[in-house]
């Protein structure tokens, strides 16, 4: 997991994680393990965080600002597909999906 755009380092990763609805109520030992593995990252407006189809190795918790999911239409126009504001997680589901995870791809059957 990655935290992005730190705005209040005093509250810290433990508080950010514990406040997230998916993680509320975790035993302190589990929360501590997540905190130990967390990495704080800062991004500027326009930075690319993920590429479509890339293997998901981590997920993001937006601490400040927002992350936009952008798709391109068939004519090449950029469209904002979804916006994740502060407090929301990004790409947590992708970590458990077969698509985009090289180690989980099923072998192709001969046709």
C-alpha positions as a Python dict, from the first residue, in 0.01 Angstrom:
ca = {
    (1, 'X'): (0, 0, 0),
    (2, 'X'): (109, 355, -54),
    (3, 'X'): (-6, 673, 110),
    (4, 'X'): (-2, 975, -113),
    (5, 'X'): (13, 1348, -55),
    (6, 'X'): (77, 1360, 317),
    (7, 'X'): (-95, 1658, 477),
    (8, 'X'): (-78, 1578, 847),
    (9, 'X'): (219, 1360, 937),
    (10, 'X'): (138, 1398, 1306),
    (11, 'X'): (-172, 1181, 1275),
    (12, 'X'): (32, 916, 1098),
    (13, 'X'): (-34, 605, 892),
    (14, 'X'): (-193, 412, 1180),
    (15, 'X'): (-465, 673, 1218),
    (16, 'X'): (-517, 698, 841),
    (17, 'X'): (-554, 321, 808),
    (18, 'X'): (-775, 281, 1112),
    (19, 'X'): (-1007, 552, 978),
    (20, 'X'): (-1062, 369, 649),
    (21, 'X'): (-1397, 181, 647),
    (22, 'X'): (-1244, -140, 505),
    (23, 'X'): (-985, -152, 782),
    (24, 'X'): (-1172, -21, 1086),
    (25, 'X'): (-1171, -258, 1377),
    (26, 'X'): (-860, -450, 1278),
    (27, 'X'): (-670, -597, 1571),
    (28, 'X'): (-384, -364, 1672),
    (29, 'X'): (-122, -624, 1572),
    (30, 'X'): (-261, -646, 1217),
    (31, 'X'): (-286, -269, 1187),
    (32, 'X'): (75, -238, 1307),
    (33, 'X'): (194, -481, 1037),
    (34, 'X'): (18, -273, 772),
    (35, 'X'): (174, 46, 909),
    (36, 'X'): (521, -112, 903),
    (37, 'X'): (479, -201, 536),
    (38, 'X'): (327, 132, 433),
    (39, 'X'): (526, 377, 226),
    (40, 'X'): (455, 749, 214),
    (41, 'X'): (467, 894, -137),
    (42, 'X'): (407, 1242, -265),
    (43, 'X'): (276, 1306, -616),
    (44, 'X'): (233, 1627, -810),
    (45, 'X'): (-68, 1710, -1023),
    (46, 'X'): (-41, 1518, -1349),
    (47, 'X'): (188, 1242, -1218),
    (48, 'X'): (98, 891, -1331),
    (49, 'X'): (42, 656, -1039),
    (50, 'X'): (-65, 339, -1227),
    (51, 'X'): (-83, 233, -1589),
    (52, 'X'): (-385, 42, -1713),
    (53, 'X'): (-314, -330, -1727),
    (54, 'X'): (-2, -311, -1509),
    (55, 'X'): (43, -570, -1237),
    (56, 'X'): (-95, -441, -905),
    (57, 'X'): (173, -466, -636),
    (58, 'X'): (24, -212, -397),
    (59, 'X'): (-280, 0, -333),
    (60, 'X'): (-312, 367, -242),
    (61, 'X'): (-481, 550, 40),
    (62, 'X'): (-541, 911, -63),
    (63, 'X'): (-453, 1133, 232),
    (64, 'X'): (-487, 1471, 62),
    (65, 'X'): (-604, 1577, -280),
    (66, 'X'): (-749, 1325, -521),
    (67, 'X'): (-651, 1058, -771),
    (68, 'X'): (-827, 1050, -1107),
    (69, 'X'): (-880, 736, -1308),
    (70, 'X'): (-843, 838, -1670),
    (71, 'X'): (-948, 639, -1977),
    (72, 'X'): (-919, 726, -2341),
    (73, 'X'): (-1216, 710, -2576),
    (74, 'X'): (-1200, 538, -2914),
    (75, 'X'): (-1118, 874, -3075),
    (76, 'X'): (-831, 934, -2829),
    (77, 'X'): (-1001, 1186, -2604),
    (78, 'X'): (-902, 1171, -2237),
    (79, 'X'): (-1197, 1111, -2004),
    (80, 'X'): (-1204, 1113, -1625),
    (81, 'X'): (-1364, 777, -1546),
    (82, 'X'): (-1359, 816, -1166),
    (83, 'X'): (-1210, 1047, -902),
    (84, 'X'): (-1094, 919, -562),
    (85, 'X'): (-1094, 1196, -297),
    (86, 'X'): (-909, 1206, 34),
    (87, 'X'): (-987, 910, 256),
    (88, 'X'): (-1057, 669, -29),
    (89, 'X'): (-842, 378, -137),
    (90, 'X'): (-735, 315, -495),
    (91, 'X'): (-657, -20, -664),
    (92, 'X'): (-719, -244, -363),
    (93, 'X'): (-950, -463, -572),
    (94, 'X'): (-693, -491, -853),
    (95, 'X'): (-455, -669, -617),
    (96, 'X'): (-697, -963, -600),
    (97, 'X'): (-799, -979, -966),
    (98, 'X'): (-648, -1221, -1214),
    (99, 'X'): (-637, -960, -1490),
    (100, 'X'): (-313, -767, -1469),
    (101, 'X'): (-143, -1011, -1230),
    (102, 'X'): (115, -1206, -1429),
    (103, 'X'): (165, -1473, -1165),
    (104, 'X'): (-206, -1557, -1162),
    (105, 'X'): (-278, -1584, -1532),
    (106, 'X'): (-436, -1909, -1639),
    (107, 'X'): (-264, -2100, -1919),
    (108, 'X'): (-437, -2067, -2255),
    (109, 'X'): (-617, -2376, -2382),
    (110, 'X'): (-532, -2484, -2736),
    (111, 'X'): (-811, -2411, -2984),
}
